[in-house]
Amino acid sequence: MIVSVAVLATLAFIGWIIFRGVKEKSIKAHFISYGVAVIAGIFTYAYFLSLDLAQLVKIIVSIFLGIILIILAALYQRRRSIRT
């Protein structure tokens, strides 16, 4: 059921873009990127809900580990650029 909601959200977004194009209103880039991000979030949520608990815990731990590594790399790069 969740996947069908995600597919319907995708079709609604595509329909909205076509509707705006037919009415000759401008379609700005940030509308498209925001819509794609929302649809990706819906699909990700649907995917996570279809997992069993053990896989879900592994994925959440790996996401948090990735966030920590990105923050550490950003801090390292900031310190290195200040010294140079």
C-alpha positions as CSV (number, residue, x, y, z in Angstrom):
1,M,0.0,0.0,0.0
2,I,2.8,2.4,0.8
3,V,4.5,1.9,-2.5
4,S,1.2,2.7,-4.3
5,V,1.0,6.0,-2.3
6,A,4.6,6.8,-3.4
7,V,3.7,6.0,-7.1
8,L,0.5,8.2,-6.8
9,A,2.6,11.0,-5.3
10,T,5.0,10.7,-8.3
11,L,2.2,10.8,-10.8
12,A,0.6,13.8,-9.0
13,F,3.9,15.7,-9.2
14,I,4.3,14.9,-12.9
15,G,0.7,16.0,-13.5
16,W,1.3,19.2,-11.6
17,I,4.3,20.0,-13.7
18,I,2.3,19.3,-16.9
19,F,-0.6,21.4,-15.6
20,R,1.7,24.4,-14.9
21,G,3.2,24.0,-18.4
22,V,-0.2,24.0,-20.1
23,K,-1.3,27.1,-18.2
24,E,2.0,28.7,-19.4
25,K,3.2,29.5,-15.9
26,S,6.9,29.5,-15.2
27,I,8.4,26.3,-13.8
28,K,11.3,27.3,-11.7
29,A,14.2,25.0,-10.9
30,H,13.7,25.0,-7.2
31,F,10.1,23.7,-7.6
32,I,11.4,20.7,-9.5
33,S,14.3,20.0,-7.1
34,Y,11.9,20.4,-4.1
35,G,9.4,18.0,-5.7
36,V,12.0,15.4,-6.5
37,A,13.3,15.6,-3.0
38,V,9.8,15.1,-1.6
39,I,9.2,12.1,-3.9
40,A,12.6,10.6,-2.9
41,G,11.7,11.0,0.7
42,I,8.3,9.2,0.2
43,F,10.0,6.3,-1.6
44,T,12.7,6.1,1.1
45,Y,10.0,6.0,3.8
46,A,8.1,3.3,1.9
47,Y,11.3,1.3,1.5
48,F,12.1,1.6,5.2
49,L,8.6,0.5,6.3
50,S,8.9,-2.6,4.2
51,L,12.1,-3.8,6.0
52,D,12.3,-6.0,8.9
53,L,13.7,-4.6,12.2
54,A,17.2,-6.0,12.0
55,Q,17.9,-4.5,8.5
56,L,16.3,-1.2,9.6
57,V,18.7,-0.9,12.5
58,K,21.7,-1.6,10.3
59,I,20.6,1.0,7.8
60,I,20.0,3.7,10.5
61,V,23.4,3.0,12.1
62,S,25.1,3.2,8.7
63,I,23.3,6.5,8.0
64,F,24.4,8.0,11.4
65,L,27.9,6.8,10.8
66,G,27.9,8.5,7.4
67,I,26.7,11.7,9.0
68,I,29.4,11.6,11.6
69,L,32.1,11.0,9.0
70,I,30.8,13.8,6.8
71,I,30.9,16.2,9.8
72,L,34.4,15.1,10.7
73,A,35.6,15.6,7.1
74,A,34.1,19.0,7.0
75,L,35.8,20.0,10.3
76,Y,39.1,18.7,9.1
77,Q,38.8,20.6,5.8
78,R,37.8,23.8,7.6
79,R,40.9,23.6,9.9
80,R,43.1,22.8,7.0
81,S,41.9,25.8,4.9
82,I,42.3,28.2,7.9
83,R,45.9,27.2,8.4
84,T,46.8,27.7,4.7
